[in-house]
Structure formats: structure tokens, C-alpha cells
């Protein structure tokens, strides 16, 4: 009887220890000099729009806009993704994609014109919507049913602003392909 109890205790200890060793995925720092979006090949700025997928093999894929990550995910699936991170719109703190809240409006400016901003909590996202008088609140799971349409006016302007021979170059005013005509920006509350 003592041998069975001892054997069970050893098995339980092994199970507990193996569960504690679950792999934890962490976002990597953005290096604006070298990091390029895995989809559009644009510079990834160290800003509130950066998105990052850490693969199970440890490789980190960086995206300049959450819409680019969605495009990558649609083509590649999520089987190899260990964790995905977005940035809080105000603090730029990394947050797991599934735990963040999102505000979408076609008029919101984002690097690739997807118009989605990430927030670390629901209250901050709701406050942002109230202060700006527009925006649709979404959870991480609701992003899957989002239409992922780009603001075609902003995309057209970005394409028109590139001159022949400027492929891969960016206007450093916004880091993502051209200075836009000044449009109404959402209010930023801290």
C-alpha cells in the first residue's frame, strides 16, 4: 500500500512540475531601423499600432497594423502562433490580443487604414468612444467577424504619394507611406 501511495505521489509531483513548465511567450522590442511588417514590408514603428505574433518556435513576426496581422493570419492560420500581442493606444503597453478591447471607425487613422485602435481595458475603450463621439467597441474574439475593410480614400492617397522609384521608402512624417491631408483626428485622453 505504501508503494502505491508513494508511486501516486511521484506521478502527481511530475504532473504538477510539467504543468508549471508551460512555455510563456513574450513580445520583443520593436527596432524601427530593421523591423519590417511581415505582410506589407513597411517599417514597423514603435508605436500604438504595432502588432506582434510570437510563433511556437520563438520567431517573432511584426506588423505595422493589426489589419496586416489579420491578413497574415487568414493566409497562414494560427496553428504555429504561440501568442499575439497588440499595443494599448495610450500607454503603448503590450497586451495579449485576446485580452484587449478594440475601437473601430472608418475615419480613424492607422498605418494601413484599417482604423482599429487597441485598449487594455473596456472602460478606457468606452471612454475613447464617448470622447470622440464615434467608434464601434469590439473584443478580441469579435475581431474574427470584423469586415477588415480599409479606408479606400486613405489608401488611395498613400499610393498616390509614392513616386516611381520610391518603392520601400516611406515619408518619415508618419512612417507609413506619405503625409496625409490633415483630417479630424480622434481626441487622445490619457
N, C-alpha and C positions, 0 to 999 in steps of 0.2 A: 504493500500500500504506500509506503514511504517513497519507493522508487517511482511509482506512478505520479504522486504529488510533486516530487522533485522534477520529473520529466515535464509535467504540465507547467510548472513554474518557469523552467528554462525556455520552453516554447513561448510562453507569454512574454517573457523578457525580450526574446528575439523579435517577436512581432512588434512590440512597443518601440524598440530601438530602430527597427527598419522603417516604421511609420514616421519616426522623427527625422529620418534622413531624406525625406521627400525633397526634390530639387526645387529651389527657390529661384525665380527669375527676376532680374533687376534691370532697369533701363540703364543704358550707357549715356555718358555725357555727349552732347552734340558738339562736333568740331566743324564750325562754319567754313573753314578753309578746305576741308576734304569731304565732308558728308554730302552725298547726293541722294535725292529721292529715288527709291528703288523702282518707281514707275515712270515718272516724267523726267528724271535725271536733272532736275533743278536743284539748286543749292538748298540744303535744309538749314533754315535759320534756327538759332537757339531762342525760340520764341514760343508764344502760347499756341501756335498751330502745329508744332512738331508732334509727330506720332511715331511710335516705335513698336515693332514686333520682334520679340526675342524668341528665336527658334529653339527647339528642344536640344539642338546640337550646340547651343551657345551663341550662334551667329546672331547679330542684331541688324535688322532691316529698318532703315529710317525713311520717313515720308514727310514731305513738306506740308501736307494737308491730309486730314482724316479721310477725305474722299479718295486720295491716291491709295491709302491703305485698303479701303473698301474695294477698289478696282483690283489691287493685287490679290486680295482675299477671294474675290469672285473667280479669278483665274487659277489660283493655286490651292484654295481650300485652307482649312485651319489645322489639319492633322499634324503638321510639323511645328505649329506655333505653341510655344510654352506659355507665353503671356503677351498681351498687347497693352501699351501704355499711351495715354494722351496727356496733355498739359492743361492745368487749370488756367482759365482765361485771365484771371487776375494775378495769381501768385507764380504761375509757370511751374508749379509743383507737379511732378509726375504722379498720375493716378491710373490705376488699372481701368482699362476701357469699360469693363462690365460694371464697375462701381461708380463711374462718373455719370453726370447728368448733362444733357445737351440742349442747346437752344439753336433752332434753325430759322432763318429767314432769308429769302432770296436776295435781299438787299445787303446782307451782311458781307463785308469784305473778308475774304480768306485767300490764301496764296493761289489756289486753283479754282476759285469762285464757287466752292460748294456751299459756303455760307453757314457752316456749323461751328459753334463755339462750345468748348468743354468746360464743365464746372465741377468742383469737388463735392458739392452737396446741392440738394434740391432747393433749399432756401435761397442760396446765392443765385441760382439759375432763375428762380421765380422773381427775385428782386430785379435782376437784369432785365427780364421781360417787362416788368412793371415800369421801370425807369425809362425804357426805350419805347414802350407802347406797341411792341410787336415782338414776334418770335413764338415758335412752337416748342414746347418742352418735350423732351424725349429721354428715355432711359437707355442704358447700353443695349438691352435686349430689343428695344424698339428701333434701334438703328437698322436692324435687319430688314424691316419693312419700309424703311425710308426710300424715297424715289431716287435719290442721289443724282439729281439733275444739277447741272452747273448753270450759273447765271450767264447766258449766252452773250449778253451785251458786254459784260466784263471780260469774257474770254475772247471775244472779237477784238476788243481794244488791246488786249495783251498780245494777240497775234499780229495785229496791225503795227504795233510799236516796235516789232523786231525788224531790223533791216537785213537785207541779204548779206550773208557772211557773218552774221552775229549769232549763229546757232550756238547754243550753250552759254552765251553771255547773258548777263542779267543787269538790269538797271538797279544799282545799289540803293536807290531810294526806298524800295520796298522789298528788294531781293528776289522778286518773282516775275520778271519779265515786263518791265515798263512802268512808267509813272502814270497813274490814272488821273483822270479829271477828278477834282475834289468833289466827292459826293457826301451826303449826310452820313456821318459815322455814328455808330451806336455810342451812347454815353458809357463811360467807364467809371464804375463806382468801386471803391476799394474797401 
